[in-house]
Amino acid sequence: MKGARWRWTPTELLTALAAALLWMGIGLFQRTRAGADLGAAAVAELPLTAVVFVVALVWIALRR
């Protein structure tokens, strides 16, 4: 690989954001369905949601 271009277009950023929000939504649904408080579930899902966002951006950069 010659080198990845690390500037993303708005479409690429929105795609990564959509992936992260989908991950967050599914996690919140599962945790609140299991009886967790919405605030606690959101705080618990934030770190992994951030990881999903970054991984999606890296994947987009590597696919170019």
Secondary structure, DSSP 8 states (H G I E B T S, - for coil): ---------HHHHHHHHHHHHHHHHHHHHHHHHTT--HHHHHHHHHHHHHHHHHHHHHHHHHH-
